[in-house]
Amino acid sequence: MSNPAPLYYRDQQAWRDLQQFLPARLRLTDDTAPEEEFWDWRGHRVHLDRYRNPAARAKVVLHHGVGTNGRQVTLILGAPLAQRGFETVALDNLGYGLTQVRPGTTPSYDDWVDLVVDFLAFEQSRDDRPIVLYGLSAGGMLAYHVAAKAPRGTLRGIVGMTFLDQRHQQVRDETAHDLLTARVGAPLMGLAAKTPAARLKYPMSLAGKMSALANDPGAMKVFLKDRTSAANWVSVRFLDRYLTYAPAVEPADFDACPVLLTQPAEDRWSPHHLSLPVLSRITKVPVDTVMLDNAGHYPLEEPGLQQMQDAIADFVTKHTT
């Protein structure tokens, strides 16, 4: 009989195995790990990694991509930013990490966006401190989608590791598992999403170029065994909406808040040019880019990790004080 899935990361081994590939300064212990809690949203129980700091002047909300989870973002950003005096919270969106999806439901990418919009409102109901939203990998574009939909003034800034608009064929071609999936699989997903087959699950490792998630082969072995992150399966409905989602405000009209791209220089999944269809069109607010030297898509490498943490800390300080 297989062991039941853990309810808390304190009982999960996968992230502990992964952090062995990180610099020693970023490895968590039971004493330095974040508080774990759940937030109820529309019948779902959303898992949160939180570093509380009532004295912090700003909060940073952290979101994973389609091959990662909240704890993996906590490792590289949540904990180090908390050490710099910010309150941080990393969430697991529907179907990922340790979030418990309401039985009988088939969440879509639209639900991901709505969940984060509502979570930001929940955080604002607790106190009025300014918030910056960070997105790892596909979470970068989600951060944009959330900023475009949330009420004005919700966010002081967004940061993304990438900003991938999957409506662009070049983005699909270069980030899909293979060209056939990009050219044929995506339209088929759209047709299937209109039928009862929308509920069927598909492995993200066959939908996207998951083999390029990390540049360290040992770390990739850990990722590809973890059903809460890179080895996850998602519904046809989710994939279809992920590929076709249209933002509430297109980039040319976006004026909600400043934007920062933290681009890994050795990213083999989503290189810098794939973010340009979005960022080149944003002209009404400041847009900055910081290249992370020697870093892969999920950055395990120095000096890129330090550069990312420094850039985000500076960005949050600049736009929240």
Phi, psi and omega in degrees: 000133181286153179287143178295151179295139180292148176274334184230151178293338178298341180254008182255139182269333190303313182292329177294322177293320182294320186291348175293344178267000177265159173304148184304328183295341184257002183278128182271152172243177177299331181280333183255358178292156182287165169292145176246134180212172178235143177241127182275128179220111177052038178088353175267151175251105188269122181282137180234136165260117185231134166253102181286143175202088182302337181275351182294141180278344183212158175246147172239119176264131188244134181232138180279181175254206181265005176231012184222180175220178186297322181294325179292333174281325175303319183301315188264343182224315185303309181291311181295326177290325176296322178295338179270003174104005177266151167276132181233148175215126179249129182250154171259117180281174190303124178093354182238161177058224184250014174294138182258111182282139179300128181304141178086003181251154177233087184297152176243176177297327176303322178295324177303312181297313182297322179300314182290321176303315181289326178295320177298321177296321177298315179297321180291333178288340181277324176194172186256020180292144180294151185234138169244139181251128178247141176230126176273135176056234180299342176295340177295313178291326175299320178301320176296313181300321179293314180298326180289333185260331184293154176303144181303137181093356181296317186241144174269345179180160173231146178232136177227146172284331172210161172229089188256111175270103186289358173286343179274129184298323179297321178297315178298315183301319187270345182250347177288166179303321180199170184293324179297318177298319182293320187270326185251318184298319183298312177298323178296322176299320179297320178290316182294329182294344179267007182235174175301343178293351179303336182277346183294148182261147182225137181290130178297335179292342175260344178273319182242171182279061187297335180296345179258014182298318178226151181271349178268119182302323179295318178296323179298324178298321178293312180303313189284356173259355188263106181289350177270358179219256190291336179266017182287154172247138180236163184283156173302321179300314180299311183299317180299314182287328175300321183280339189238001186301132177253128182292158177296331177226125179287156185307322182297337182251003186288125178217026186286321186188164177295159185230139174231131172257124173251095190262116174298129185289335181249036181284116181264001179254313183224078180296169189307319187296341181283344175273346186294326177303334176270304190292328181292341181265350178273109184235354185267352176223160179296139176230122180237155178229135174236123178274136183258104186298133173071005188263142174271182186306302166269107191285119176248353195252145168270153003275003183303320179300314180295319179298319179296312182297319178296315184295318182289319177300317179295318180297313181297315181298315182298322189257007178234006179239000000 
